[in-house]
Amino acid sequence: MKPLLLMQTGDAPQAIQSELANFDQMFLQQGNIAADRVQIVHLPAGDPLLPPENYCGVVITGSPAMVTEQLPWSEQAAAWLRQAMQIRLPIFGVCYGHQLLAYALGGEVGYHPQGMEVGTLEIELLPAASHDKRLMALPPRFKANLIHSQSVLTPPPAAEVLARSRQDACQILRYGDNALTTQFHPEFDGAAMQRYLSWLSEREPENQQAYQVKQQQVSNTPFSQMLLQGFVVSLGAQRSNAG
């Protein structure tokens, strides 16, 4: 069987890696992904991508980089994703991955005018979501963990907006039956979100009080996680119960 590609576009801060995990392990853990069914390709490190037809699907991670930096590895990944869309490869993009696919297909990505969106926040499904079988198990409103400064400001023509938050109008984008992307992080459990907020407090002591309030609101986000796990199940790449 073809492997699932985990397209790693960056790394978690060192403090989070040492205490919890890096992005690749977060996806394996929260997505219930079998390690022997996945190929992890770390793009900033220069790992090569095989052509899209070599994979059963792709999950694109978040990154501390910005899509608007147009880094060489990111531009190469955007071109690869355009090829993947042409063969209708199953795609699940998260945060940077969400923005990268939108950018690759002609959308506008940039800094959100309201600044960083961070914490365990409410996501609202839009009426169009009722037509997508991947979202049918989700309630109209559910919690998700977020941390991002850039957003999809204008979706590409191929995209349909399925969810929003109070700040960001494009929380879930659908590209037909094969591609779904989320601005929020289904791979972050409550512990990861707590540690990110602590890390931000250490970096920005002037905003410490605001981050402490957000820490009191942090939780696990099972409905968000369900989207990632559903994608993995659809490809047959999940761990067995005995694994």
N, C-alpha and C positions, 0 to 999 in steps of 0.2 A: 504494500500500500504506500501511496505517496505521503510524505510527512507534512504536517502542519508547519508553516513558516511563522516563527515569532520574530517580527521585524523590530529589533530593539533600536530605538532612536536616541538613546541617552541613558543616563544613570541617575539613581536616587542620590541625594546628598550623602556624604560619607557617614555622617552620624546615624542616618536611617539604615544604610546598608549594614553597619556594624551591629546595630541593635535589633534590626528586624530582617530585612532582605533587600536585594536590588530588584529592579522592575521585572526582570525575567522570572525570578522565583515567585514574586507576588502573583504574576499571571498564572504560573503553573499551579500555585496553591489555591488561589481563589477561583480559577477557572476549572479546577479539577482536571488538568491536562496531564496526560501520561508523558513522562520524560522521554520514553523511547519512541514516541510518535511525533516529536517536535524537533525542528531544526532551528536553533537560535542563531540569528545573524545580527551581529552588533555593527550597525552601519558606521557610527563615528570612528570605530576602531579599524575600519577598512575591510571588514569581512565582505566577501563577494556574494552577490545574489545570483542564483540560477534563474533561468527564464521562468516566467510564471507557471507554465504548464508542468513544471517539475513538482508542484505542490498541490495538496488537496484544498488549501485555503491559506489565508494569512491573517494574523493578528498584529496590529501596529501599535506600539507602546507610546507612552508619553515621553517627554524630554524636557530638560532645562533649556534647550535651544529654542529659538523662535523661527517659525516658518519664513517670516519676512527677511531673515538673514540670508536666505537662499544659499546655504552652505553647499559645497559640491556634492557631498553624500546625500543631502536632502533633495537636491535637484535630480540626481540620478534615481532616487527612490520615487520621485514624482513621475518621471518618465516610465519607470517600471510599473507603477500603479495604472498608468494609462493603458499599458499593454495588458495588464491583468484584467482591467475592465472590458477590454475588447474580447477576451475569451470567457468573460463572466465568471472569473475566479471568485469564490466566496471570500469576502473581506469583512473584517471587524476592526475598526479603527477607534482609538481612545485618545482624547486630548490632543496631543501633537498629531497623532494619526488621523483624528477627526478633521483637524485643520489641514493637514497635508493632502488628504484626498480631495477635499473641497478646492484647495489651491490648484492641484494637479488638473482638475476638471473645469477650471475657469472661474471659480469663486474668488471672493475677496476676503483675505485674512489680515487682521491687524490688531493693534492694542485696543482693548475695550475702553470706551470713553469713561466708564465708571471705575476703572482700575481693576485690581485683582479680585476675582471671585473665589472665595476659599471657605471651607467648612463643610459640615453636614447640612445640606440644604434641600428644599423641596423642589421636585421636578413635576411639571404638569404636562400630561399627555394632551395633544391637540386632537381634534376630530379625525384627522387623517390617519391617526394611529390605529383606529378601530379596523382599518382595512389590512393591517399587517399582522400575519399570524405569529410573528416573533414577539409581539407585544401584547398578545391577547391575555396572558396570565398576569399582567401588571394592573394595579389599581389606577384610577385616574390621576392620583397624586401619590408620589412615593419619595423617599429620601435617597440621596446620593452624595458621595464625597467628591469634593471639587478642589482644585487649586490650579488656576490659570490666569495669565495676564492678557494673552491674545485670544481672539475668538474668530469664528466665521462671521464676518460682518455682512456679507452678501453671499447666499448659497449659489452654487453653480446651477446652470439650467437643468442639469440632470437630477438634481436633488429635490427631495420632498421633505419639508420640516415636520417632524412628528412630535416634538416636545420642546418645552421652554422652561426656564427658571425666571424668577423675578427680575434678574439682571440680564440674562443672556437668552436671546430669542431663538437660538439654534442649539438646543441641547442634544437632540437626536436627529440625524439626517439619514434618509433612506435613498438608496440608488437601485431601484428595482428590487428583485428578490435575492440578488447575490451580495449586496453590500449594505452594511448598516454601521454607522459611526456615532459615538457618544462624546460629548464634551466632558462629561463627568467620568470618574474613575471607578469602574466596577471591580478593579483589582485591589482597591484600598479597603481594608477592613477598618474597624474603629481604631485599632491600635496604630495603624499607619497614619490615619488622619490626626490622631492625638499627637503623634511624634512630629508630623509636619508643622502643626501649630506651635509646638514647643520650639522647634527649630526657627520658625519665623519670629517668635518672641525673643529668642536669643540674638537674632540678626537685627531686629527692629525694636529695641527697648522702648522707644517712644510710643509704640503701638501695642505694648505688652497687655494692657488692660483689655483692649478689644479682642485680642487673641485668646485671652483667658476666658472671656465670655463665650467665645465660640467653642472652646474646649469643653465647656459644660453642656454643650448641645450635641457633641459628637456621639455617633452610634454606628454599629454595623449597618450595612445597607443591603439586605438580602434580595430585594427586588432588582436593584441595580446589578448585583452579582448574577442573578438569574439570567440576565441577557447574555452575559459572557458565557456562562455555562451552557445555555441553550445553543449558542453558536458552536461550541466545542462538541456537544452531543450530536448536532446535525452532521458533523464531519466524522464521527466515530473515533475521536481522538481523546476521549475521556479515560481516566484511570478506572480500572476494574475495582469492584468492591473489595477485592482481596489485596489491591495494590496499596 
